[in-house]
Amino acid sequence: MQINPLPRQRRKEARPAEIIEAALLLFHQKGYSATKLDDIAHFAGVTKGTVYLYFSSKEALFKAAILETIQPNLDRIEETAMNSQASATQRLKTAMSSWASSMNECKGSITKLMIAEAGNFPELSDFYIETVVKRSRQLLIHLIQAGIDSGEFRPIDAHMLAITLFSPILLTSIWRHTYANLDPITYDLNQLSDFHLDIVFNGIALSKQS
């Protein structure tokens, strides 16, 4: 499949973002190991030397892409979760909705990419686990525990519930970017998140009759 270069921007301050965008698109389409810095430079409409002005290596570029694309969303979710005066139930709904929306808008699956490349690039996998997976999981655990402490949720293993909440959305995101051409069903991650939370909340909410 032919990959057309991105439109060139003349504003110098926009170049790092354009290079990151080009890198992510190519990583998703070709894989991390098969993507060369020359490919990224061409796709971004800049020279390879320009790429090196901002990123010392392809690994540094990948890490920057994670920090620039995923971390801001985690920051927003964390800010809402920690500082909102809403109920634990509502904060948990907001967090899951934000995650689903961000994955709906993504043009590829970072998780799928990491699964494919984990064996060859363990340092990148460690970076992704530490900066994305563990932080996301801990945030969910915090929200669940807040609900338990407030009496909104019955006592439950918060770690196991965090995994239970996020796994279906994560797996469906990977499925969409793997079998989209073969599976006629359109998967909307926001709808899946809402449906899954409805089932889970009915299982963890304290009975009003108790």
N, C-alpha and C positions, 0 to 999 in steps of 0.2 A: 504494500500500500504506500503510495507516495505521500510524503508529509511536507506540506507547504510551510515555508518560513513565516514567522510572525511579522506583522507590519513593523518596520523600523521606526523607533521613536528618536527624536533628536535631542530631547531633554536629558542631560547627563545624569541627573538625579534619578531618572526613571530606569536607568540601565540595569541595576542589580535586580529589581523586581521583574524586568523583562527576561533576564537571563534565568532567574529562578523559574518563571513560568514556562520557558522553553525547556528547561531541564526536566521539570516534572512531567510535561507532556511526553517527552521522549522516553523518560524512565518508564512511564506507564505503557507506552506503545512498544518499546523495544526491549525493556528490561534494563536494570542498572548496569550490569556488566557489559552489555552489548552497546551501550551508549557511550560515545567518545566526546571529549570536550570540543573537538572540531565540529561534531554534529550539533552540539548545543550552540556553539558560536554561530554557525550557519543559520540555524533555526531562529535564533534571536536577532539575526541581522547585524551581528558585530564580528569583530575579529577575535581570534583565539587569545591574542594579547590582551584585549579588553576584558575577557573573562578572567584572566589571571590578575588583572588590576583589583578585582573584587573578591576573588576566591582562589585560594592557593592550590586547590586540587578538586577533583570530582567529588571526593569524600566530603570536603569542606562545603562544597556546593549543595550536596544532598542534605547535610546537617542544617545548613542555612534555610533550605527549602522547608524542612520540618519546622524550624523555629518561626519562620515567617508565615506559614500557612496554617499550622495546627495550633501553635502556642497562643496566638491572639484569641482564638475561639475558646481555648481552655481558660485563659485569663478572664474572659467575659463570664463564662459559666461559673468559675470560682468566685468571682466578685458577687454574682447574684446569689450563689449558694451560701456564702459566708455572711453577707451583709443585709440580705433581704429580711424583712419582717414577716414575710408570708409564712404560711404553714409549711411543715416539712414535706407534706404531700405535694403542695403546689411547687415548692422549690425542686423537688425531685422530678416532677412533670416538666418544669422549665428546662432543667438540665438535660433530660432525655430528648426533649424536643429540639434543643439547640444542637445536640450531637447529630440527631437524625437529619436536621436541615443542612448542616455542614457537609455530611456525607452525601446527601442528595445532590448538592451543588458541585461536588468534586467530580472532575473529569476522569478520575481513576481511583483505584483503591491502594492507598499506601500500605495497608496491612497485607494485601495480596502481594504487593511488590516485596515487602520484607520477608514474607514466608518463602517466596521464590529465591531470594538472595541470601537468606540467613546463613546457610552453610558455608558460602564463599566469603561472606563479609560479616563475621561475628561482631566486629567492633561497631558496625552500623546498627546491627540488631540490638546490641546492648544500649546504644544511644537511644534508639526508638523505644525500647522497653522502659528505660529510666525516665525519659522526658515526656512520653505520651501515655503508655499503657499503665504504668504504676500510678502516675498522677491522676489519670482518669478514674482508675479503680478506687483510689483512696478518697477521691471526692465523692463518689457514690456511697462508699462506706460511711463517710461523714454524714451525708444526708440521711441515710437509712438509720444510723445510730441516733441522729437528732430526732427522728420520728419515734423511735423506741423510747427515748428519754422523755419525750413530751407526752407519751401515751397515745399517740396516733397509730402506731404500729405495735403489734404484739412482739414480745421478745423473740428474736430470730437471729440466725447467724448472718450478720451484716455482710461479711466477706462473700459468702455463698450467694446471697441475694444480689449483690453487686454484679457478680459473674452472670447470674441468671438474667438480670435485666439487660445487660449490654450484649451478651453473646448472640441473640437472634438478629439484632440489628447489624452487628459486625459481620456475621456469616452471610446475611442477605446482601450486604454491600459487596462482599467478595463475589457472591453468586452473580449479581447483576453485571459485574465487570469481567466475568468469565464466560457465562452462558447466555448473555443477552440476545445473541443472534439465534439461539436454539430454543430458548424458552419463550413461549408466546405470552406469558403472564407478565404484566408490568408491576414491578414492586415499588411502592412508594414507602420510603423508610419512615416518614412521619406517621402515616396511617398504621404501619406495623408497630411503631413505638406506642401510639395511643391505645391500640388494641391490646398489646401485651401488658401495658401498665394497668389497663382496666381489669384484666384477669388477675394480675398480681395484687393490686390493691384490694380486691375482694377477698384475697386469700390472707392478707396481712393486717387488714384493718380490724381494730377491736370491735366486737359486736356491741351494738347499743343496748342490747338486752342483758349484757353481763354486768 
